[in-house]
Amino acid sequence: MKTTILRKSIFALVIMFACGLFASAASPRNYLYDTKEVDGKIVSKVVFLNEEGLLNKEVKYEFSYNETGKVSEKKAYRWNKATGEWDPYYLISYQYNQETGEISSDYGMWDKKKKDFSFNKQQLVSPPSAYDSIFS
């Protein structure tokens, strides 16, 4: 009898947890963007969360371009409410293979101790057709 009650309690808890996840996923968040362009290229984008009419800074992106006009670097920052400053978050560097058109991406998160983007380093190779979806 105790195991039956325990099973029902665990099952009810799991169901309540799942409902909470679905409810939070269903409520859309209202984001606003402040995009800065130079010569038709986006150089920075700040993402704000609109909560009851108040704009809260969330994330900032900075973009660099290579000599052919393609994105060579995307640097992300998160807003630190306690310090009132942007904290480095991650950096993605892009290289383009002239022959195949493949896009090589090097990703690294900010390491506070080393003060560089060496934490959780990863590499990815994408087809040329992925360019628009990566930077849209």
LINNOR-V26902 format. One record per residue. N is the residue number from 0. RES is the residue in one letter. PHI is phi in radians with two decimals (NA if undefined). Layout:
# LINNOR-V26902
N_RES_PHI, N_RES_PHI
This chain:
# LINNOR-V26902
0_M_NA, 1_K_-1.10, 2_T_-1.19, 3_T_-1.14, 4_I_-1.14, 5_L_-1.10, 6_R_-1.08, 7_K_-1.12, 8_S_-1.14, 9_I_-1.13, 10_F_-1.06, 11_A_-1.12, 12_L_-1.13, 13_V_-1.11, 14_I_-1.10, 15_M_-1.12, 16_F_-1.11, 17_A_-1.11, 18_C_-1.10, 19_G_-1.10, 20_L_-1.11, 21_F_-1.13, 22_A_-1.15, 23_S_-1.24, 24_A_-1.25, 25_A_-1.37, 26_S_-1.46, 27_P_-1.25, 28_R_-1.72, 29_N_-1.77, 30_Y_-1.81, 31_L_-2.15, 32_Y_-2.18, 33_D_-1.98, 34_T_-1.88, 35_K_-1.95, 36_E_-2.12, 37_V_-2.32, 38_D_0.95, 39_G_1.39, 40_K_-2.02, 41_I_-1.26, 42_V_-1.83, 43_S_-2.73, 44_K_-2.55, 45_V_-1.92, 46_V_-1.82, 47_F_-1.97, 48_L_-1.77, 49_N_-1.58, 50_E_-2.05, 51_E_0.95, 52_G_1.49, 53_L_-1.76, 54_L_-1.67, 55_N_-1.93, 56_K_-1.13, 57_E_-2.10, 58_V_-2.44, 59_K_-2.22, 60_Y_-2.05, 61_E_-2.15, 62_F_-2.08, 63_S_-2.11, 64_Y_-2.17, 65_N_-1.54, 66_E_-1.15, 67_T_-1.60, 68_G_1.58, 69_K_-1.66, 70_V_-1.09, 71_S_-1.88, 72_E_-2.70, 73_K_-2.26, 74_K_-1.99, 75_A_-2.00, 76_Y_-2.28, 77_R_-1.95, 78_W_-1.33, 79_N_-1.81, 80_K_-1.11, 81_A_-1.17, 82_T_-1.69, 83_G_1.23, 84_E_-2.33, 85_W_-1.48, 86_D_-1.73, 87_P_-0.99, 88_Y_-2.11, 89_Y_-2.67, 90_L_-2.39, 91_I_-2.11, 92_S_-1.87, 93_Y_-2.07, 94_Q_-2.18, 95_Y_-2.05, 96_N_-1.40, 97_Q_-1.13, 98_E_-1.39, 99_T_-1.68, 100_G_1.44, 101_E_-1.11, 102_I_-1.90, 103_S_-1.68, 104_S_-2.04, 105_D_-1.98, 106_Y_-1.98, 107_G_-2.62, 108_M_-1.62, 109_W_-1.20, 110_D_-1.81, 111_K_-1.11, 112_K_-1.22, 113_K_-1.48, 114_K_1.03, 115_D_-2.67, 116_F_-1.70, 117_S_-1.79, 118_F_-1.42, 119_N_0.98, 120_K_-1.11, 121_Q_-2.51, 122_Q_-2.25, 123_L_-2.53, 124_V_-2.03, 125_S_-2.08, 126_P_-1.26, 127_P_-1.03, 128_S_-1.17, 129_A_-1.47, 130_Y_-0.97, 131_D_-1.12, 132_S_-1.27, 133_I_-1.21, 134_F_-1.88, 135_S_-1.50
